[in-house]
Amino acid sequence: MDNPECFSCGASTSGGLKILGQYLCENCETSLVKCQTDKFEYQHWIDSCHRFWEKLNRKITGFEEEAE
């Protein structure tokens, strides 16, 4: 079975989390949990979360259009 692509880094590895149909690899999950707001990588996580919500919104919007 193929591993899904991480919405943050694009890696396809086993483990990690599936959140509302989107996959977050184990390495990114660890980085996100340890990230502090005063660190440079914090902006990366803000941007990744925005991409996550945009993907999710497109799926929800598409689903609602199909239901009508």
C-alpha positions as CSV (number, residue, x, y, z in Angstrom):
1,M,0.0,0.0,0.0
2,D,1.3,3.5,-0.9
3,N,1.8,6.0,1.9
4,P,0.0,9.3,1.6
5,E,1.9,12.6,0.9
6,C,2.5,14.8,3.9
7,F,0.7,18.2,3.5
8,S,3.7,20.0,5.0
9,C,6.8,18.5,3.5
10,G,5.5,16.2,0.8
11,A,7.2,13.1,2.1
12,S,5.4,9.7,1.7
13,T,6.4,7.8,4.8
14,S,4.6,5.4,7.1
15,G,3.4,6.6,10.5
16,G,2.2,10.1,11.2
17,L,-1.4,11.4,11.5
18,K,-4.4,11.7,9.2
19,I,-6.3,14.9,10.1
20,L,-9.6,15.4,8.3
21,G,-8.3,13.4,5.3
22,Q,-4.9,15.1,5.2
23,Y,-1.7,13.4,6.2
24,L,1.0,14.8,8.4
25,C,4.2,12.6,8.6
26,E,5.7,11.7,11.9
27,N,8.7,14.0,11.4
28,C,6.5,17.0,10.7
29,E,4.2,16.1,13.6
30,T,7.2,16.1,16.0
31,S,8.5,19.4,14.6
32,L,5.1,21.0,14.9
33,V,4.7,19.9,18.5
34,K,8.1,21.2,19.4
35,C,7.9,24.5,17.4
36,Q,8.0,27.7,19.4
37,T,6.5,31.0,18.2
38,D,9.8,32.9,18.4
39,K,11.6,30.5,16.1
40,F,12.1,30.9,12.3
41,E,10.2,27.6,11.5
42,Y,7.0,28.9,13.1
43,Q,6.2,30.8,9.9
44,H,6.6,27.5,8.0
45,W,3.9,26.0,10.2
46,I,1.6,28.9,9.7
47,D,1.9,28.6,5.9
48,S,1.5,24.8,6.1
49,C,-1.7,25.2,8.1
50,H,-3.0,27.7,5.6
51,R,-2.4,25.2,2.8
52,F,-4.1,22.5,4.9
53,W,-7.2,24.6,5.4
54,E,-7.3,25.7,1.7
55,K,-7.2,22.0,0.6
56,L,-9.8,21.1,3.2
57,N,-12.1,24.0,2.1
58,R,-11.8,23.0,-1.6
59,K,-12.9,19.4,-0.7
60,I,-15.8,20.6,1.5
61,T,-16.9,23.1,-1.2
62,G,-16.7,20.4,-3.9
63,F,-18.7,18.0,-1.7
64,E,-21.4,20.6,-1.0
65,E,-21.7,21.3,-4.8
66,E,-22.1,17.6,-5.5
67,A,-24.8,17.3,-2.9
68,E,-27.0,20.0,-4.5
